[in-house]
Amino acid sequence: MAPNQLFPLEVNPRTQEPFLRLRKHKSVILTPMRWEDAPSLVPLFNDKRERLQKHKPPSDAILQELKDSQGSETLKMVNGAPVCYIRELQEDGSDIFLGNIAIGRCFHGELMGTNTVDWEHATDRETENRSLELGDPKIIWSFGDFLSPSHHGQGIMTDAMDTLLHEWAIPRMSVRRMLTGAFTGNHGSIRVFEKNGFKMVRTIDEFAVLRPLELNAKTGEVFLRLRKFLNIILTPPRWDDEPLVIPYLNDPRVCDWLSGPPYPYTLQDSKDFLARIKPPADEVIQQLDDADPAGTPITVGQCPVWSIREVQEGGGDVFLGSISIIRCENGELMGGNGVDWENKKKREEENNALPVGDPSIIWTIGDWLAPSHHGRGIMTDVIHTLLNEWAVPRMGVRHVWATAFTGNEGSVKVFLKNGFKLTATHENHVMAKGKMRGLHLLEWRYEG
């Protein structure tokens, strides 16, 4: 008699939907994805229908493969699990969506076949892993999972992983090796894996040299996430930012408050600016990569993340503006006796000559933001994050000046909210955009 190709799945007699019942939590089942799950994903995963559009068709294809193989003398091996959504059965026969558990070929090529982190060969290793024939014991698989917080701590995910691994992955996918991970600090997830026989191989301390920067797993680009606006990140400058800057630096709502960029701002101006700031930013990132992960985090002389970007639902991002923290260029104000243009260059050279990490260095912040995002508190969060997450711990910054043209009350408020104090206002201080402008000077000192 030919075996049931859906085994060990059961079939709901009312809906004809296949499901896998957990070994211990009998009221919890794993089912295929459903289109109507889209609203349930939003509060749990900040996700929408796009996730279903990407993952449901391959899952449905596996189910169809199994159905098409009915009548075969042997059970068909498949390349995935068609049941990956966790649901709790109700007394009336309906169910409630609780989360997801998926098993697929490992996409962390940077960790395959190495005792360190190797981004250079990550894509090659992922391609090689995907090319192995189904059933090959050398295939490296990985779990992905999440569960509604209302059901945390009940052992449900431990049971879901145990059931999926032993009832489906081993007999129907020939899974023999898995590599999975959890962020440091996610002790609950680590316990779930250990209860299912996983062993802690190592903690990737290499990323400590980058902290507090994170690493984009897809592109390998470092970024700094804002403290409050979690969908806003700071990244290094990119060459393809050249045309993106131009509209903003020709917009009076931005350029009228900036002394540095020329007006009108051209593509060549943008190219020149990126050519000036990108190599030093890349150099800092290289210094961090080369640092000893077992040692004390090194102090660097610059911030490598200049560009403000808003992360989109699909994983891309939109350029919003710029933030920099550099050694102060207002040497005419460093003498302590008002404005001294005669010694401006000398005092800037003295400030620039101080060694990296010297607490007496005077730094300055320069920033601008797309007008579409003004008034939301984003720049306040950008400066707060940059100062506290990067400048103080990784650059040794202890003393910062900020300047704003008189009339730019929005910028003044942003700095005041970050602990700066308005120390002076100099009328008719500098020529900018064809007219003399007054200058507010604000000061911040690290209080420990």
C-alpha positions in Angstrom: 0.0 0.0 0.0 1.4 3.4 -1.0 2.2 5.7 2.0 0.3 8.9 2.7 2.6 11.6 1.3 1.3 14.1 3.8 2.4 12.0 6.8 2.8 13.0 9.7 0.4 15.9 8.8 -3.2 15.6 9.7 -6.0 17.1 7.7 -8.8 19.3 9.2 -12.0 17.5 8.1 -13.9 20.8 7.9 -11.4 23.0 6.0 -9.2 20.3 4.4 -6.2 22.2 5.6 -3.2 20.1 6.7 -1.7 20.6 10.1 0.9 19.3 12.5 -0.1 18.9 16.1 2.6 19.7 18.8 3.8 16.7 20.8 3.0 18.2 24.2 0.7 21.2 23.7 -2.1 19.3 21.9 -4.1 22.5 21.6 -1.4 24.1 19.5 -0.9 23.2 15.9 1.3 24.2 12.9 -0.5 25.1 9.7 0.3 26.6 6.3 0.3 30.3 5.9 -3.1 32.0 5.2 -3.7 35.2 3.4 -5.9 36.4 6.2 -3.0 36.2 8.6 -1.7 39.6 7.3 -3.4 41.7 10.0 -2.2 39.4 12.7 1.4 39.9 11.7 1.3 43.7 12.1 1.3 43.9 16.0 3.6 40.9 16.4 6.2 41.5 13.8 5.6 45.0 12.4 5.0 43.2 9.1 2.3 43.2 6.5 1.1 41.2 3.5 4.4 41.5 1.8 5.8 38.8 4.0 3.0 36.4 3.0 3.4 37.3 -0.7 7.1 36.3 -0.4 6.8 33.1 1.6 3.3 31.7 1.0 3.7 30.6 -2.6 6.9 28.4 -1.9 5.0 26.9 1.1 2.0 26.1 -1.1 4.2 24.6 -3.7 5.6 22.1 -1.2 2.1 21.0 -0.3 1.2 20.6 -4.0 4.4 18.5 -4.5 3.2 16.2 -1.7 -0.3 15.9 -3.1 1.0 15.2 -6.6 3.1 12.4 -5.2 0.2 10.5 -3.6 0.3 6.9 -4.8 4.1 6.8 -4.9 5.7 3.8 -3.1 8.1 6.0 -1.1 7.7 9.1 0.9 8.8 12.2 -1.1 11.6 14.3 0.4 10.9 18.1 0.2 13.0 21.2 0.7 11.0 22.9 3.4 8.2 22.7 5.9 4.7 23.5 4.5 3.4 24.2 8.1 5.1 27.1 9.8 2.4 29.2 11.5 1.7 28.5 15.1 -2.0 28.5 16.1 -4.0 27.7 19.2 -7.2 25.8 18.8 -10.4 27.1 20.4 -13.3 25.2 21.8 -15.5 26.1 18.8 -13.0 24.7 16.3 -11.5 28.0 15.2 -7.9 29.0 16.0 -5.9 32.0 17.0 -2.6 33.0 15.3 0.3 32.9 17.7 3.5 33.1 15.7 5.9 31.5 13.3 8.5 28.8 13.1 10.3 28.2 9.9 13.2 26.0 8.8 15.2 26.8 5.7 18.7 26.6 4.3 21.0 28.8 6.4 21.6 32.3 5.0 24.5 33.2 7.4 27.3 32.5 5.0 29.6 34.8 7.0 29.6 32.1 9.7 29.8 29.0 7.6 33.1 27.1 7.5 34.9 29.6 9.6 35.8 30.3 13.2 35.3 34.0 12.7 33.1 36.3 10.7 33.9 36.3 7.0 31.7 38.7 5.0 34.0 38.5 2.0 33.0 34.9 1.2 29.5 34.9 2.7 27.6 35.0 -0.6 29.8 32.2 -2.1 29.1 30.0 0.9 25.3 30.6 0.9 25.2 29.8 -2.9 27.2 26.6 -2.3 24.8 25.6 0.5 21.8 26.3 -1.7 23.2 24.2 -4.5 23.6 21.0 -2.5 21.1 18.4 -3.5 18.1 17.7 -1.3 19.0 15.0 1.2 22.7 15.8 1.3 23.7 15.7 5.0 26.2 18.5 4.4 23.3 21.0 4.0 23.3 23.6 6.8 19.8 24.5 7.9 18.5 27.2 10.2 15.4 28.0 12.3 13.6 31.3 12.4 10.8 31.8 15.0 8.7 34.2 17.0 5.8 33.8 19.3 3.1 36.2 20.7 4.3 37.7 24.0 1.0 36.6 25.5 2.2 33.0 25.2 5.9 33.4 26.3 7.1 31.2 29.1 4.7 28.3 28.5 7.1 26.0 26.7 5.2 26.4 23.5 8.2 27.3 21.3 10.3 24.6 22.8 7.5 22.1 21.8 7.0 23.6 18.4 10.7 23.3 17.6 10.9 19.7 19.0 7.8 18.7 16.9 8.9 20.3 13.7 12.4 19.0 14.0 11.6 15.3 14.8 8.2 14.9 13.1 9.0 16.7 9.8 12.5 18.1 9.3 14.5 14.9 10.0 12.2 12.3 8.3 10.8 14.5 5.4 13.7 16.9 4.7 16.6 14.7 5.8 17.9 17.5 8.0 21.1 16.5 9.7 22.8 19.7 10.6 21.6 23.1 11.8 23.2 26.4 12.6 21.1 29.0 14.3 21.7 32.1 16.4 20.2 34.5 18.9 21.1 38.0 19.8 23.2 38.4 22.9 20.9 39.0 25.7 18.0 36.9 24.3 18.3 34.3 27.0 14.8 32.9 26.4 15.6 32.0 22.8 18.9 30.4 23.8 17.2 28.2 26.4 14.6 27.1 23.8 17.4 25.9 21.5 19.4 24.3 24.3 16.3 22.3 25.4 16.1 21.0 21.9 19.7 19.7 21.9 21.5 22.7 20.4 24.9 23.5 21.8 26.3 27.0 22.3 29.3 27.0 19.9 30.4 30.6 20.5 29.4 34.1 21.0 30.4 36.4 18.1 32.6 38.8 20.0 33.9 40.2 16.8 30.9 42.6 16.6 32.0 44.1 19.9 34.6 46.2 18.0 31.8 47.9 16.2 29.5 48.6 19.1 27.2 50.4 19.3 27.1 50.1 15.5 25.0 47.3 14.1 25.7 45.4 10.9 23.2 45.1 8.1 23.0 41.3 7.6 22.2 41.7 3.9 24.7 44.4 2.8 27.3 44.2 5.5 27.0 48.0 6.0 27.3 49.3 9.6 24.6 51.6 11.0 23.5 53.3 14.2 19.9 53.0 15.1 18.2 56.0 16.8 17.2 55.6 20.4 13.5 56.6 20.0 12.9 56.5 16.2 13.8 52.9 15.7 13.0 53.1 12.0 15.6 55.9 11.5 19.3 54.9 11.2 22.6 56.6 10.6 24.9 55.0 8.0 28.2 55.8 6.3 28.0 58.1 3.2 27.4 56.2 0.0 28.5 57.1 -3.5 25.0 56.8 -4.8 23.9 59.6 -2.4 25.4 62.1 -4.8 22.1 63.1 -6.6 20.0 62.6 -3.5 21.6 65.6 -1.7 21.1 68.1 -4.4 17.3 68.9 -4.1 17.7 69.5 -0.3 20.7 71.7 -0.5 18.9 73.9 -3.0 15.8 74.1 -0.9 15.6 77.4 1.0 14.1 75.6 4.0 17.5 73.8 4.3 20.2 75.7 2.5 19.3 79.2 4.0 20.4 77.9 7.4 23.7 76.4 6.3 26.9 78.4 5.9 29.1 75.8 4.2 27.4 74.3 1.1 27.6 76.6 -2.0 24.4 77.8 -3.6 23.2 76.7 -6.1 24.3 73.3 -5.2 25.4 71.2 -8.2 26.1 67.5 -8.8 29.9 68.4 -8.9 29.5 70.0 -5.5 28.0 66.8 -4.2 30.7 64.6 -5.8 33.4 66.8 -4.2 31.8 66.7 -0.8 31.4 62.9 -0.8 35.0 62.5 -2.1 36.1 64.5 1.0 34.0 62.7 3.7 33.6 59.1 2.5 37.3 57.9 2.6 37.8 59.1 6.2 34.6 57.4 7.2 35.6 54.2 5.5 39.0 54.4 7.2 37.4 54.6 10.7 35.3 51.5 9.9 38.5 49.7 8.8 40.2 50.7 12.1 37.3 49.1 14.0 37.4 46.0 11.9 41.1 45.6 12.5 40.8 46.1 16.3 41.3 43.3 18.7 37.9 42.0 19.7 39.3 40.8 23.0 40.7 44.1 23.9 39.2 47.4 25.1 37.2 49.1 22.4 39.4 51.6 20.6 38.9 55.3 20.6 38.6 56.8 17.1 38.9 60.3 15.8 35.7 60.5 13.7 32.2 59.3 13.4 31.8 57.0 10.4 28.0 57.4 10.1 27.0 60.7 8.5 23.8 59.9 6.6 20.3 59.9 8.1 18.0 57.3 6.5 14.5 56.0 7.1 14.1 52.3 6.9 11.2 51.1 4.7 8.9 48.1 5.2 10.7 46.2 2.4 14.1 46.6 4.0 15.3 49.5 1.8 15.9 53.0 3.1 15.3 56.6 2.1 17.9 59.3 2.5 16.7 62.1 4.8 19.7 64.3 5.7 23.1 64.5 7.3 24.8 64.7 10.7 28.5 65.3 11.5 30.6 65.7 14.5 34.0 67.2 13.7 36.7 69.3 15.3 35.4 72.8 15.7 36.0 75.3 12.8 35.1 78.4 14.8 38.6 79.3 15.9 37.7 83.0 16.0 35.5 82.2 19.1 38.1 80.0 21.0 40.1 82.8 22.6 37.7 83.6 25.5 37.7 87.3 24.7 34.9 87.6 22.2 35.5 87.4 18.5 39.2 87.2 17.4 39.5 86.7 13.6 43.2 87.4 13.7 44.0 84.1 15.6 41.2 82.0 14.1 43.5 79.8 12.0 46.1 79.4 14.8 43.5 78.2 17.4 41.9 75.8 14.9 45.3 74.3 14.2 46.0 73.9 18.0 42.6 72.2 18.4 43.3 69.9 15.4 46.7 69.0 16.8 45.3 67.5 20.0 45.6 63.7 20.1 42.5 61.5 19.6 40.6 61.2 22.8 41.9 64.3 24.4 39.1 65.7 26.6 40.1 69.3 25.8 39.3 69.0 22.1 36.4 71.3 21.1 34.0 69.5 18.7 31.1 70.8 16.6 28.0 69.3 15.2 26.6 70.1 11.7 23.2 68.8 10.6 20.3 69.2 8.3 17.1 67.2 7.7 14.6 66.9 4.8 11.8 69.4 5.3 9.3 66.6 5.0 10.5 65.3 8.3 10.8 68.6 10.2 9.0 69.0 13.5 8.8 65.4 14.5 11.7 65.3 17.0 13.9 63.3 14.6 16.9 65.6 14.7 16.7 65.8 18.5 16.9 62.0 18.6 19.7 62.0 16.0 21.9 64.3 18.1 21.0 62.6 21.4 21.9 59.2 19.9 25.1 60.3 18.2 26.4 62.0 21.4 25.6 59.3 23.9 26.0 56.2 21.8 29.0 57.1 19.7 30.7 60.4 20.4 31.2 60.0 24.1 32.1 56.3 24.4 34.0 55.8 21.1 35.5 59.3 20.4 36.1 60.5 23.9 34.1 63.6 23.2 33.7 65.9 26.3 33.2 69.4 24.9 31.0 70.4 21.9 30.0 73.7 20.4 27.1 74.1 18.1 26.2 77.2 16.1 22.9 78.3 14.4 22.1 81.5 12.5 20.0 84.0 14.3 16.4 83.3 13.4 16.9 79.5 13.3 14.9 78.9 16.4 14.1 75.3 15.5 17.8 74.3 15.5 18.4 76.2 18.8 15.6 74.2 20.4 17.0 70.9 19.2 20.4 71.6 20.9 18.8 73.0 24.0 16.8 69.7 24.3 20.1 67.9 24.2 21.6 69.7 27.1 23.4 72.5 25.2 23.4 76.0 26.7 23.1 79.2 24.7 26.4 81.0 25.7 26.5 83.9 23.2 24.9 85.6 20.2 27.2 87.4 17.7 25.3 89.8 15.4 26.6 90.3 11.8 29.2 87.6 12.4 29.6 85.8 9.0 28.7 86.3 5.3 26.5 83.4 4.1 24.3 83.2 1.0 25.2 86.8 0.1 24.3 88.5 3.3 25.7 89.0 6.8 24.3 86.6 9.4 24.2 86.6 13.1 25.4 83.5 15.0 24.1 81.8 18.1 26.8 79.8 20.0 25.7 76.9 22.1 27.9 74.7 24.3 27.7 71.2 25.7 30.0 69.6 28.3 30.1 66.0 29.3 29.0 65.6 33.0 30.0 62.0 33.5 
